[in-house]
Amino acid sequence: MPRSTHDTFSPEMIKILKIFGLGSLFLVLLLSFFNEKRARNSGEEIMSITSSSRLYFKNIRMAYYDAEGRADAKMNIYRYGKRVQSKEKPLLNLSIIINRVKDEAYIYLEPNELLTSASPLRLQWRDAMIQEEGELVFYNGDKFAHFHFVEELYPLVLNNAYVEVEIEGIWHEILQTQEERDAFRITCADYFRLIENPK
């Protein structure tokens, strides 16, 4: 006699469905634990900091910086204490900003008053060590613009490249004294260590 279409599943089919159902449920639960580990394409992961890097900065390096707390934004701003501060010549200092809410650190350019009118900020450089020269242009922008500009300028400072900045059509030396270079170099090194990016 033919089987009715309303018959129940066979025992083998029930066993297969149970295995498939439980396996699917287990896989969904397992993947939900790794939800935060997915790839991010925003670029923000390059600025994230860990608890250990923050503790190292706080306990070892922070003493070398002037700190400014911004409670309204839940951020702290750190400027190297021995940076050159002058209104007589163009200066390009850096600050490290730690966002306590997002566990991120940013590096920002802080040109002095002589450079505030220079927009965009145009630098030309000559590196005698590698026999090259070039130009860097910085259009004041977001945290990524600051990061990428500093990332390009940092190796030039390490190589003692000759750097000039354009102010109203006239080129002026910048980052030439040992104090200026040390302030830039040390701030960069501390920042890259903070975000665990070996440079």
Legacy VTK file of the C-alpha trace (Angstrom):
# vtk DataFile Version 3.0
C-alpha trace
ASCII
DATASET POLYDATA
POINTS 199 float
0.000 0.000 0.000
1.465 3.446 -0.916
2.487 5.803 1.895
0.398 8.863 2.637
2.008 12.277 2.149
1.073 13.063 5.728
3.358 10.395 7.192
6.025 11.551 9.652
9.709 11.635 8.859
11.656 8.439 9.014
13.948 7.906 12.052
17.041 8.434 9.870
15.679 11.759 8.591
14.901 12.911 12.138
18.434 12.044 13.204
19.917 14.036 10.285
17.692 17.050 11.051
18.692 16.962 14.738
22.391 16.866 13.851
22.021 19.659 11.298
19.894 21.805 13.652
22.187 21.389 16.656
25.292 21.932 14.491
23.821 25.151 13.053
22.869 26.417 16.506
26.359 25.635 17.843
27.981 27.431 14.887
25.822 30.552 15.360
26.650 30.683 19.073
30.359 30.179 18.382
30.483 32.942 15.767
28.590 35.363 18.026
31.497 35.281 20.477
33.821 36.571 17.739
31.502 39.283 16.491
33.946 42.072 17.432
36.853 40.360 15.671
35.518 40.997 12.177
37.600 43.036 9.778
37.057 46.779 9.858
37.746 48.815 6.788
37.331 52.226 8.394
41.021 52.594 9.264
40.245 53.256 12.925
41.936 50.038 14.034
45.318 51.660 13.298
44.660 54.133 16.116
43.367 51.737 18.757
45.336 51.271 21.957
45.546 48.389 24.379
45.498 48.502 28.152
49.184 47.577 28.319
50.290 50.314 25.914
48.171 52.875 27.777
49.680 51.778 31.110
53.203 52.034 29.692
52.519 55.559 28.444
50.863 56.578 31.703
53.529 55.131 34.006
56.719 55.714 31.993
56.295 58.351 29.282
53.573 60.697 30.562
55.979 62.433 32.942
57.721 63.978 29.905
54.520 65.625 28.682
52.354 68.570 29.593
48.842 67.185 30.031
45.576 68.927 29.294
42.340 67.238 30.277
39.230 67.762 28.183
36.468 66.399 30.409
33.757 67.557 28.003
35.165 65.384 25.194
36.537 62.663 27.506
39.975 63.129 25.977
43.422 63.985 27.266
45.933 65.994 25.236
49.669 65.498 25.768
52.364 67.848 24.482
56.061 67.124 24.869
57.328 69.253 27.774
60.659 70.221 26.173
59.152 71.301 22.850
60.323 74.597 21.406
57.778 77.362 21.881
58.466 80.540 19.977
56.614 83.169 17.983
59.772 84.296 16.192
60.153 81.376 13.779
57.861 78.759 12.232
57.414 75.676 14.419
55.654 72.398 13.900
54.895 70.644 17.182
52.792 67.567 17.814
50.237 66.534 20.377
49.012 63.086 21.354
45.296 62.873 22.055
43.926 59.892 23.955
40.228 59.197 23.558
39.237 57.411 26.769
35.845 56.319 25.477
36.982 54.657 22.240
40.395 53.447 23.484
42.077 55.289 20.628
45.031 57.651 20.328
45.471 60.362 17.709
48.451 62.452 16.719
47.852 66.056 15.693
50.034 68.723 14.144
50.184 71.949 16.106
51.808 74.661 13.990
52.584 77.912 15.754
50.991 81.259 14.855
53.363 81.901 11.942
52.052 78.792 10.181
48.338 79.194 10.860
47.931 81.329 7.732
49.719 78.703 5.593
46.845 76.679 4.214
47.651 74.241 2.836
50.847 73.608 4.757
53.503 73.010 2.101
56.876 71.465 2.968
59.802 70.707 0.699
62.625 68.440 1.797
66.030 67.183 0.752
67.456 64.006 2.218
71.217 63.835 1.700
71.337 60.299 3.121
69.219 58.776 0.361
69.891 61.498 -2.241
66.233 62.377 -2.698
64.016 65.403 -2.421
60.312 65.987 -2.503
57.326 67.901 -1.257
54.657 67.216 1.339
51.355 69.050 1.388
48.996 69.025 4.343
45.412 70.172 4.016
44.100 70.571 7.540
41.764 67.641 7.976
40.591 64.880 10.242
42.578 62.523 12.461
43.530 60.380 9.461
44.965 63.340 7.550
47.109 64.287 10.550
48.211 60.682 11.044
49.247 60.125 7.421
51.102 63.435 7.171
53.074 62.715 10.357
53.729 59.182 9.117
55.340 60.645 5.953
57.305 63.355 7.769
58.642 61.192 10.612
61.240 59.235 8.535
62.548 62.528 7.124
63.103 63.879 10.630
64.843 60.628 11.611
67.176 60.973 8.588
67.935 64.624 9.428
66.507 65.763 6.096
66.574 69.469 5.369
62.965 70.706 5.584
61.497 74.063 4.585
57.991 75.433 4.885
56.323 77.943 2.587
54.832 81.046 4.168
53.294 83.565 1.763
55.524 82.458 -1.081
58.783 82.492 0.932
60.528 79.305 2.088
61.712 79.103 5.714
63.717 76.419 7.536
61.730 74.236 9.883
62.591 71.284 12.128
66.293 72.147 11.914
67.423 72.541 15.531
68.106 69.497 17.677
65.403 70.578 20.141
62.760 70.794 17.395
63.751 67.438 15.938
63.876 65.751 19.354
60.397 67.014 20.271
58.998 65.755 16.964
60.897 62.453 17.019
60.150 61.586 20.663
56.459 62.417 20.340
56.204 60.236 17.220
58.068 57.352 18.850
55.829 57.499 21.932
52.708 57.698 19.794
53.641 54.769 17.567
54.457 52.717 20.649
51.099 53.692 22.162
49.215 52.361 19.127
51.678 49.438 18.881
52.795 50.382 15.395
56.578 49.853 15.092
58.126 52.661 13.060
LINES 1 200
199 0 1 2 3 4 5 6 7 8 9 10 11 12 13 14 15 16 17 18 19 20 21 22 23 24 25 26 27 28 29 30 31 32 33 34 35 36 37 38 39 40 41 42 43 44 45 46 47 48 49 50 51 52 53 54 55 56 57 58 59 60 61 62 63 64 65 66 67 68 69 70 71 72 73 74 75 76 77 78 79 80 81 82 83 84 85 86 87 88 89 90 91 92 93 94 95 96 97 98 99 100 101 102 103 104 105 106 107 108 109 110 111 112 113 114 115 116 117 118 119 120 121 122 123 124 125 126 127 128 129 130 131 132 133 134 135 136 137 138 139 140 141 142 143 144 145 146 147 148 149 150 151 152 153 154 155 156 157 158 159 160 161 162 163 164 165 166 167 168 169 170 171 172 173 174 175 176 177 178 179 180 181 182 183 184 185 186 187 188 189 190 191 192 193 194 195 196 197 198
